[in-house]
Amino acid sequence: MHAHAHASPLGGPPLADLAADSPWHRRLGLLLESTGEGIFGIDLDGHCVFINRAGAQLLGHEAADVLGRNMHELTHHSHADGAAYADTDCPIFNAFRRALPCRIDTEVFWRRDGTAFPVEYSSYPIVDGDAVRGAVITFVDITERKRAALALQQSREELERRVAERTAELSAALRQVRDLSAWMDSVREDERTRIAREVHDELGSLLVALKMDVNWIGKRLGEQEHRAPEAAQAMREQMRGKCGNMSQLIERAVDNVGRIITDLRPSILDHQGLWAALEWQACEFAQAAELELHWSLAVNEALELPEPAAMAVFRIFQEMLSNVGRHARASRVDIAIAVEAGVLSLRVQDDGVGAAQQAFQAPGSFGVRGMRERALHLGGTLDVRSQPGQGACVQLRLPLHGLQEQ
């Protein structure tokens, strides 16, 4: 079918005169060619009666080769998956068959080379008076739009996934913080209970004994004037012995008070500094646990840490040794303390039974988590390396620059 067989769908002169050099057709040609969108018109049989250059190029054809062709069979014959697309279902044809204009962006057009591209098209009936003459279709290639939409969707899904992961991580971290806080409260309560028991059992019993001795002496002193000289002298000897016993009880009480105070805060930390306190603690631990101790301190002893940092390092060190004593079943412990490139390194290594690495990441490993929290608060890190049967190595690394500014 050829273009000259049809009247103009736009109400102008017959389409046979489209090539004529008339003013009306020139205006029509300029109108059609002035847009980057594809535009074509079809008659009631679905044959192309006009198409602009942009539309023909999008379809991979020359405009003259498209005129008179059935546009559904040419470019809209199949769905994106290759399934046949019946023209009775075609929204383009329905624009004049059922007077149903449409705007579609979920379908594809097919090029001359057999490839398809996603398209957004609109189809509107062409009406001449009361008669429908055909339809005019505008379309654009939305490949880039679809690609951008897909990329946006993928980015959104990735963001949602990462947000979900982060939320889960934060929830897990919050649970760990709560568990750690509960554990620390439990440790503090256990420590209070232990100190209260020691005060009651040790100091309480000593003070009761002292009170009984004082009462005994007071009673005997009130009886002295009624005794004969020889009996009074014998009683004075007994009171001197009682005073000696009371002195021993007082010394024991002083020792117990000193031990309890040392547990709460070692006085050596205040009097001789952190490095001496660490060495004292290591020797005390090795002696109590009957372990061979290898001690290495490569730190200028004039270096002093701020009081909060020194106490935190000391408590971390105590927990390191406590872990060795509770779990390692070791015979030897190597302790190395050094400062290199402005970073304090404190390493405790044992030759014990060791454990799988994940054991130190377990939710119940509160000791390790407590040490890590203290280290993190000071801007440092705490690493644990261990394998079953190969002992364990716990190392604190603490930058000194930030600490000196505290």
Residue pairs with C-beta under 8 A, 6 or more apart in sequence:
1 45
1 47
1 68
2 67
2 68
3 15
3 16
3 18
3 49
3 50
3 67
3 68
4 14
4 15
4 16
5 15
5 16
6 14
6 15
6 16
6 43
6 49
7 14
7 15
7 128
7 133
8 14
8 15
9 15
9 41
9 43
9 49
9 50
9 126
9 128
9 133
9 134
9 136
10 28
10 41
10 126
11 128
12 24
12 25
12 28
13 20
13 22
13 24
13 25
15 49
15 50
17 25
18 25
18 28
18 50
19 25
32 39
32 50
32 52
32 53
33 52
33 53
33 54
35 52
35 54
36 54
36 140
37 54
37 55
37 138
37 139
37 140
38 51
38 52
38 54
38 55
38 56
38 58
38 59
38 137
38 138
38 139
38 140
39 51
39 52
39 54
39 55
39 136
39 137
39 138
39 139
40 48
40 50
40 51
40 52
40 55
40 66
40 71
40 136
40 137
41 48
41 49
41 50
41 51
41 126
41 134
41 135
41 136
41 137
42 48
42 49
42 71
42 92
42 96
42 134
42 135
42 137
43 49
43 133
43 134
44 96
44 132
44 133
44 134
45 70
46 70
46 71
46 72
46 73
46 87
46 93
47 68
47 69
47 70
47 71
48 66
48 67
48 68
48 69
48 70
48 71
48 74
49 67
49 134
50 67
51 63
51 66
51 67
52 63
53 63
55 63
55 66
55 139
56 62
56 63
56 65
56 66
58 109
58 111
58 117
58 139
58 140
58 141
59 66
59 74
59 75
59 109
59 110
59 111
59 112
60 111
60 112
60 113
61 112
66 74
71 92
71 137
72 85
72 87
72 90
72 92
72 93
73 87
74 110
75 109
75 110
75 111
76 85
76 90
76 92
76 107
76 109
76 110
77 84
77 85
77 110
78 84
78 85
78 110
78 116
79 85
79 107
79 108
80 107
80 108
80 116
80 118
87 93
91 100
91 102
91 104
91 123
92 102
92 121
92 123
92 135
92 137
93 135
94 100
94 102
94 123
95 101
95 102
95 123
95 124
95 125
95 135
95 137
96 125
96 126
96 132
96 133
96 134
96 135
99 125
99 132
101 122
101 123
101 124
101 125
102 122
102 123
103 120
103 121
103 122
104 120
104 121
104 122
104 123
105 118
105 119
105 120
105 121
105 142
107 118
107 119
107 121
108 116
108 117
108 118
108 119
109 116
109 117
109 119
109 121
109 139
110 116
111 117
117 141
117 143
118 141
118 142
118 143
118 145
118 146
119 139
119 140
119 141
119 142
120 139
120 140
120 142
120 145
121 137
121 138
121 139
121 140
122 137
122 138
122 139
123 135
123 136
123 137
124 135
124 136
125 132
125 134
125 135
126 132
126 133
126 134
126 135
126 136
127 133
175 363
176 363
176 369
179 363
179 366
180 366
180 369
180 370
180 373
183 366
183 370
184 366
184 370
195 260
195 263
195 264
198 256
198 260
199 260
202 252
202 253
202 256
203 253
203 256
203 257
206 249
206 250
206 252
206 253
206 256
207 253
209 249
210 246
210 249
210 250
210 253
213 242
213 245
213 246
213 249
214 246
216 242
217 239
217 242
217 243
220 235
220 238
220 239
221 239
223 235
224 232
224 235
224 236
227 235
261 267
265 311
266 277
266 280
266 281
266 314
268 276
268 277
268 280
269 277
269 310
269 311
269 314
273 301
273 304
273 310
274 304
274 305
274 310
274 313
274 314
275 297
275 299
275 301
275 337
276 301
277 314
278 297
278 313
278 314
278 317
278 337
278 346
279 295
279 297
281 314
281 317
281 318
281 321
282 293
282 295
282 317
282 321
282 333
282 335
283 293
283 295
285 291
285 321
285 324
285 325
285 333
286 292
286 293
286 333
288 325
289 324
289 325
291 324
291 330
291 331
291 332
291 333
292 331
292 332
292 333
293 332
293 333
293 335
294 332
294 333
294 334
294 335
295 335
296 334
296 335
296 336
296 337
296 338
297 337
297 338
298 336
298 337
298 338
298 339
299 337
299 338
299 339
299 344
300 339
303 339
303 400
304 310
305 313
305 400
305 403
306 403
306 404
306 406
308 406
309 378
309 398
309 403
309 406
312 374
312 375
312 377
312 378
313 344
313 346
313 396
313 398
315 374
316 346
316 371
316 374
316 375
316 382
316 396
317 346
317 348
317 396
319 367
319 370
319 371
320 346
320 348
320 371
320 394
320 396
321 333
321 348
322 367
323 367
323 368
323 392
323 394
324 330
324 333
324 348
324 350
324 352
324 392
327 352
327 353
327 355
328 350
328 352
328 353
328 354
328 391
328 392
329 352
329 353
330 350
330 351
330 352
330 353
330 391
331 351
331 352
332 350
332 351
333 348
333 349
333 350
333 351
334 347
334 348
334 349
334 350
335 346
335 347
335 348
335 349
336 345
336 346
336 347
336 349
337 344
337 345
337 346
337 347
338 344
338 345
339 345
339 400
342 399
342 400
342 401
343 397
343 398
343 399
343 400
344 380
344 396
344 397
344 398
344 399
344 400
345 395
345 396
345 397
345 398
346 395
346 396
346 398
347 393
347 394
347 395
347 396
348 393
348 394
348 395
349 391
349 392
349 393
349 394
350 391
350 392
350 393
351 391
352 391
352 392
353 388
353 389
353 391
354 386
354 387
354 388
354 389
354 390
354 391
354 392
355 386
355 388
355 392
356 386
356 387
356 388
357 384
357 385
357 386
357 387
359 365
359 386
360 368
360 384
360 386
368 382
368 384
368 394
371 382
371 394
371 396
372 381
372 382
375 381
375 382
375 396
375 397
375 398
378 398
378 402
378 403
379 398
379 399
379 402
379 403
380 396
380 397
380 398
380 399
381 396
381 397
382 394
382 395
382 396
382 397
383 394
383 395
383 397
384 392
384 393
384 394
385 392
385 393
385 395
386 392
386 393
